[in-house]
Amino acid sequence: MHVAGRASNQAYEIVVADDASTDKTAEIALQNNAVLVSVAHRQIAATRNAGAKVASGDWFIFVDADTLVNETVVLAAVQAMQNGAVGGGSGIRFDEPTPLYARILLSLVVRLFRATGLAAGCFLFCTRSAFDAIGGFDNAYYGAEEIVMSRALKQQGNFLILKQTVTTSARKLRTYSLKEILLITYGIARRGTKAVKQRKGMEFWYAERRKDPRDGP
């Protein structure tokens, strides 16, 4: 992330919002001179807001822990905000190996998000003024918070999806079967908006981390 930050030719800081992790997240963050925010929300929206609260800059770029960004996408986000955009997102790709069904699904989802002008949760950027105007991420949501955020930001001005892409982990798609994912999706669709306003039923995002088969036995 430091490499991508330096490429923007802007002053920058890296804020790591550590939401009760049990790995070496905090240690690695401090070793790399990041601003560490330790919370125990167990909620994506609230954790992102905690990170934004201590940030000192006028532009925010939110990146998931399992997502890799490069200089090109960071520079494009900065230029977009310099040119008046209030925020936006990017294209996404999965790391490998990725199940065939996931590659097909990703292609459809990326096209849908581009067509509707919505940012994927793994990468979203916005100006501080727009963030403050809408009150940040909506803490009422345990999922789909990036969709709610995208729609709110679009009410503030130009919100765009970059042609550049980030790479995010397909770990969950390797550790959950297609049947499990379909059942989770069906459960959320059946319950509607209230489904993403509670942690129950959102195990795909909040359950204990499963071992990635890519890491071997």
N, C-alpha and C positions, 0 to 999 in steps of 0.2 A: 504493500500500500504506500510505503514511503516513496518508492520509485515512481508510482503513478502520481503522487502528490507533487513531487519535484518537477515532473514533466509539465505541470500546469503553469509553471512560472509565477505562482501565487503563494503568498504565505498560507500555511495550512497546519492543521493539527489532526491527530487521529484520536478519537474517543472510543474506547471499548466499553460497552455496557455489558457487564458480566452478570447474567441472571442466574445466580446460584449454581454455577457450573461445578462439576466434580473432577474436571481435568486440569490441565496446566494453563488455562486461558489467562488467568490473572497474572501468573508468573511471566508468561510470554509477552503479554501486553506491556508490563513494566520494563522488561528487558529491551523492548523496542521503543521505549520513550513515549508510549501512548498515555493518554489521560484515562485512568481506570475509574469506572463507576460501578460499584458493587451493589446489586439489588437482589431481592428475592420475590419478584412479582410473579414469576412463572406465567407471564403474559407478554406476548410479542409487542403489542401496541404500547403498553406501559413501559416496557424496557427501552424501546426506542425513544420515547419521550424523556426518559431519565437521561439518556445520552445527550439528547438535544439540549436539555436544561443546563448542562455545564459547558456546552460548546460556546466558543467565543466569536466565531465567524459569522458572516452574513449569508453564507451559502452552506447548505447541508447536503451531504450525499450519504444515504443510508444503505449499508451493505450487509447482507447476512453473513454469519460466521463461516458458512460453508461455500461461499462464493468468491471467485477470483476476479479481480478487475485489472485492467491494463491501462497503460498511459493513454491510449487512443480514446477509450470510453470516458475516462475522467476528464480529459481535455475537451471532448465534445460536450459533456455536461456543463463544464465551466463556461465554454463559449456560448452555449444556449442561454445560460442565465445572464451572461454579459450582454447578450443581444435582446434581452427583455423577457425571456421565458420565465414563468413563475415556478416551473418544475417540469418533471418528466420521468421517463424510464428508459429502458434499453431492450434490445433483443436478448435472448438467453439461449444458451446451449448447455447440454449436460456433459459431465465428464464421462469417461468410459471405464468399464463397460456399461452400456445402457440397454435394458431389455428392448426388444423390437417394438412392443406395444407402446413403450414410453417414447420412443423416437417418433412414432406416428402421432401419438397424442400431443407431444411437444410442438410439432409442426402446426397442428390445428390450433393449439392454444396461442402460440405466438401470433398467428394470423388473426385470431379473434381479438387479442389484446391490441394489436396494431389498428385493426379496423374500428375498435371502440375507443381507442385512445386511452388505454389503461396501463398502468405500470405493474410489472411483476414484482412480487414482494421482495425478491432477492436484491433488487437495485432500484432505488427511487431517490431522486434529487429534488430540491426545492429551495427557494430563497427563505431566509429567516422571516422576512416580513409576511410572506404568504403563509408560512408555517404558523406564525403567531396569530394571523388573522382568522384562521380556521380552528385554532386551539390545538394544533398538533394531531397526532394519531388519536382516533376515538377509542378511549379505554373501555368502552362498552363491548368491544369486539375482541374475541379470542382468535378469530380467523377472518380472512377477507378484509383485514384492516387496510391493506394497500389499495383495494378497490374503492373503499369508502374514502380514503385519502385522495386518490386520483380524482374522483368525482368532485370532492370539495375544492381541490386546487384548481380544477378546470373552471370553477366559478370565479376564481381570482384573476384569471388571465390565460395567456398562452401556455398550454401544457402539451408537451410533445414526446414522442417515443423515438429515441435515437436509432439510427440504422446500425450503429455499433452494438456489439454483443458482450455479455459477460458469461463466464463459465460457472455453473453452479453444480453442486453435488447431486448425483443420482442415487446416493446411498439408500434413501428411503424406498426408492423404486426397486432397488436390488434386495432390500430386506423385507418388503411387503409383497405378498403375492397379488396378482391381478384381481383375484377374487376378493381379497381383503380390501383393496382400494375401491373396487366397485361397491362393496357393501358400505364402506365409509361414505362414499359419494352419494349413494342412494339415501342413507340416513340423513345426511345434511340437506339434500334436496327435498326430502319428505317433510322435514321440520321447518324449512324456510329460514328466514332471518334469525329467528330465535336460536337456531342450531349453532350459529357462530358467535352467540353472545354468552356462551357458557363453555367451560372446559370439558365437561362431560360430552362424550361423543366426538371429541377432537383429538383422539389418541394419535392420529398420524402426525400431529404437530407436538403433542405434549406427553406422550407415553415415554417410558424409559427407552433410551437409545438401544437399538439392536445392533449386533455385530455385523459389520459390512463383510460379505463374503469375499470381497476383493482383497481384504487384508489377510486372507488365508486362515488356517486352523489355529 
